[in-house]
Amino acid sequence: MKSNQKLSLLFWVKKTKVSKKDGKAPLYARITIDGKDEELSLGRKINPQFWDVNLKRDCEPGSESKKTNSKIEQIKVDLERHFAVLQSLHEVITPAMLKNVFTGLPATYSKDVPTPALQEKKKLFETTDEFISMFEKMVNKNIRSFETLKQWRSTRKKLEEFILFQFKNNDILEISEIVFSPFQTKVSTS
């Protein structure tokens, strides 16, 4: 699906939120798609008197200004890239969808809609086996090397031996359950 919607980005300083402490205000981006818009905080504050409204840049002398302008440019590129991907996947794209994807959420995420029950967590070797299976398909299509596949299989085997030796278990639920300590004797595993 190819959407022919247009993306417009506007970077601006939210002067209504000027800090009394340092006189700086937060920097925002306005994402507009077909007349609908969404605000996105850039996580930076600047002195409003140095904001160039025409250039949409921080003109304060110094390295912080360069960092801010660099961040603006990077966010612009990232938003445009995410928009292009969304265009290839969805018929209609909303500014909220673009903001969600940019911030690492699913495109259709909404605070108002209750999330479905969490999926059951996979064990380490279930995930590893899925990856190796996917990698094997890429080898069959000559996208990946057979030698690399052999290394992945070998790594999986060594990891399995380590888990069995170290934790006396065939698999673990999450890597975060492992706390590597030379004095540790037991770890909660599933």
N, C-alpha and C positions, 0 to 999 in steps of 0.2 A: 504494500500500500504506500502510495506516495502522496503526501499532503502538500498542498500548495499554499499553506498559510505563511504569513510573514511575521518575522520576529523583530521586535524593536527593543533596544536596551537603552536605558537612561540612568546615568550615575549621578547622584546628588547627595548633598549634605542635609541631614534632617536638623534644621536650625531650632526646631521646637524642643529638641533634647540636648541643648547645650549644657555641658557640665559647669556648675558654679565653681567647682574645684580647680579645673585647669582651663576652662574656656573652650574646650573641644567638643565637637558634635560628631555623632556617628555617621558613617558613610553607608549609603544604601544604593541598591540597584533596583530599578523598576523594570520588570519583565512584562512586555505588552505583546499580546498575540490577538489579532483581529478585534481590537478595541477592549479586550479584557486585560486587566493587569494584576500583578502580584508583586509585593515588595520583598526584597531579600537583603538582609543585613550583611555587610562585607566584613564585619568584625574588626573594623579599624575606625579610629577617631582622628579627626583633623581639626585644625583651627579654621573656622568658617571664613575668616577674612582672606585666607590664602587660596580659597577654592575658585578656580576659573570656570565660570558658568558656561562660557562658549566652548572651551577646550575639554571640559569635564575632567580636569586634572588638578592635582594639588601643586600649587606654585610656590610653596614655602621653601626657602633655601635649606639645603641639607639632605642627608642621606635618608631620613624618614620619608621625605616627600618622594624620593626615587622609589623606595620600597612600596609606598602606597600606590603610585602610578603603575608600577610593575604588577602589583596585585590586581588593580583594576583591569589591566590588559589581559592578565591570565584568566581572570573570571569571565571576561568577555569571550575569550577564545573557548573556554570550557563550556559556557552556556550555548554558544553557537554549535559546538560539536555535539553536545547532548541533544540540542534541538534537531540537528540533522539525523541523528540516530532515531529519535522519536518519530520524525517524519516518515522514516522507512518502516516503522512498526505500527503506527496508528493512523487512522483516518482523520481524527480531529485531536489536536493537541491544545491543552489549556496551559496558562501560565503556572498554575498549581502543579501540573504534571512535570513541567520543566524544573520547577523549584524542588519538587520531591526527588527527582532523579539527580539533580545537582548536589543535594544534601545527603544522598545515599539511601533514600527511601524508595520503595517501589513507586512507579509512575502513578498508579491509581490509589495510592495511600490517602486516607482522609481521617482526620481526627474524629470526625463525627460518626464514622462507621465503625462499629466494634470489630476488633480483629478476630479472625477465627482462631480456634484452639491451636496452640503451637504444635508444630509437627514433632513427631517423636524423634529424638536425637539419634543419629546414626553412630555406630561404633567406628573406631578408627579404621579397622580393616575393611569394613563395608565401604567406607568412603575411598580408601586406597584402591580396592578392587574395582570400583566404578571408574576411578581415574585411569587405571591401567587398561581397563576394557575400552574406554574412550580413546586412549592413546594408541591401542592396538588397531582400532578402526582407522586412525589417521595414518598409521604405518602402512596398512593395506591400501590406502589411497595415495601412498608415496608423499604424504605431507610431512611425516616425521620419520626419523631414522630407526631402523630395527635395532641398531646397537644401543640407542638411548632407551628403547623399550626393554632390552635385556638388563640395562642398569636399573631401571625402575623396578623390575621384577626382583632383582638381587637386593635392592634397598628394602623392598617390602619383606622379603624373607629374613633379612638381618634385623629389621625392626621387630618382626614377630618373635624371633629368638630372644631379642633383648627384653621385650615385654614379658615373655614367659620366664626368663631368668630373673629379672629385677623385681617383678610384681607377682610372680606365680599365678599368672592369669593369661588366657588366650587372647584377650582383647580388652580395650578400655573404651569408655564412653566418650570422654573428652580429654584432650591433651591438657587442658587446664587442671585436671585432677592430679596430674603428675607434679610433684614438687621435688625437684632433684636436690637431695641432701645426702652427704656421705653417711649420716647417722640415722637416716630414715630406714625403718624396717617394714612398715605397713603403709599402704596407700589404699584409699577407698576406690575400688574399681567395680565396674558393673559387668 
